[in-house]
Amino acid sequence: MDGLMGGLPLVAPAWCTFLVILAVWEMVWKGIALWRAGGNHHLWWFICIFIFNTAGILPIVYIFAFSRRKES
Protein backbone atom coordinates (compact mmCIF):
# COMPACT_ATOMS: atom_id res chain seq x y z
CA MET A 1 0.00 0.00 0.00
CA ASP A 2 2.91 2.41 0.63
CA GLY A 3 1.12 5.65 1.53
CA LEU A 4 -2.08 4.87 -0.29
CA MET A 5 -5.52 4.89 1.24
CA GLY A 6 -8.32 3.71 -0.98
CA GLY A 7 -6.14 4.21 -4.04
CA LEU A 8 -5.38 7.87 -3.26
CA PRO A 9 -2.06 9.13 -1.90
CA LEU A 10 -2.07 10.48 1.63
CA VAL A 11 -1.72 14.24 1.92
CA ALA A 12 0.68 15.73 4.46
CA PRO A 13 -1.01 17.59 7.33
CA ALA A 14 0.99 20.74 6.51
CA TRP A 15 -0.44 20.73 2.99
CA CYS A 16 -3.98 20.39 4.34
CA THR A 17 -3.38 23.31 6.72
CA PHE A 18 -2.12 25.43 3.82
CA LEU A 19 -5.22 24.62 1.75
CA VAL A 20 -7.55 25.53 4.63
CA ILE A 21 -5.75 28.85 5.17
CA LEU A 22 -5.89 29.57 1.42
CA ALA A 23 -9.62 28.77 1.32
CA VAL A 24 -10.35 31.09 4.25
CA TRP A 25 -8.19 33.83 2.66
CA GLU A 26 -10.16 33.49 -0.60
CA MET A 27 -13.55 33.51 1.14
CA VAL A 28 -12.79 36.68 3.11
CA TRP A 29 -11.60 38.69 0.10
CA LYS A 30 -14.31 37.29 -2.16
CA GLY A 31 -17.01 38.17 0.37
CA ILE A 32 -15.81 41.76 0.69
CA ALA A 33 -15.47 42.18 -3.09
CA LEU A 34 -18.89 40.66 -3.80
CA TRP A 35 -20.47 42.95 -1.21
CA ARG A 36 -18.88 46.01 -2.83
CA ALA A 37 -19.65 44.91 -6.40
CA GLY A 38 -23.29 44.37 -5.45
CA GLY A 39 -23.50 47.72 -3.68
CA ASN A 40 -21.92 49.52 -6.63
CA HIS A 41 -24.17 47.73 -9.16
CA HIS A 42 -21.14 46.28 -10.99
CA LEU A 43 -22.84 43.18 -12.41
CA TRP A 44 -19.94 41.92 -14.55
CA TRP A 45 -17.44 42.28 -11.70
CA PHE A 46 -19.86 40.44 -9.42
CA ILE A 47 -20.18 37.56 -11.90
CA CYS A 48 -16.43 37.30 -12.51
CA ILE A 49 -15.52 37.38 -8.83
CA PHE A 50 -18.23 34.84 -8.04
CA ILE A 51 -17.16 32.36 -10.74
CA PHE A 52 -13.35 32.54 -10.73
CA ASN A 53 -11.23 31.36 -7.79
CA THR A 54 -7.94 33.25 -7.96
CA ALA A 55 -6.67 32.89 -4.38
CA GLY A 56 -7.92 36.38 -3.59
CA ILE A 57 -6.11 38.15 -6.42
CA LEU A 58 -9.15 39.20 -8.48
CA PRO A 59 -11.15 40.38 -5.44
CA ILE A 60 -8.18 42.40 -4.15
CA VAL A 61 -7.70 44.03 -7.57
CA TYR A 62 -11.39 44.92 -7.69
CA ILE A 63 -11.46 46.32 -4.15
CA PHE A 64 -8.41 48.54 -4.47
CA ALA A 65 -8.58 49.54 -8.14
CA PHE A 66 -12.18 49.47 -9.38
CA SER A 67 -14.65 49.61 -6.49
CA ARG A 68 -14.23 53.23 -5.51
CA ARG A 69 -17.32 55.26 -6.17
CA LYS A 70 -16.93 58.27 -8.41
CA GLU A 71 -17.29 61.54 -6.56
CA SER A 72 -20.05 63.82 -7.85
C-alpha positions, 0 to 999 in steps of 0.5 A, spaced: 500 500 500 505 504 501 502 511 503 495 509 499 488 509 502 483 507 498 487 508 491 489 515 493 495 518 496 495 520 503 496 528 503 501 531 508 497 535 514 501 541 513 499 541 505 492 540 508 493 546 513 495 550 507 489 549 503 484 551 509 488 557 510 488 559 502 480 557 502 479 562 508 483 567 505 479 566 498 472 567 502 474 573 506 476 577 500 471 574 495 465 576 500 468 583 501 469 584 493 462 581 492 459 585 497 462 592 494 460 589 487 453 588 489 453 595 492 456 599 486 451 595 481 457 592 478 454 586 475 460 583 470 465 584 476 460 580 481 459 575 476 467 574 474 468 574 482 463 569 483 465 564 478 473 565 478 477 562 484 484 566 484 486 565 491 484 572 492 487 576 487 481 578 483 477 580 489 483 584 491 484 588 484 477 589 484 477 592 491 483 597 491 482 599 483 475 598 481 470 599 487 471 606 488 465 610 487 466 616 483 465 623 486 459 627 484 
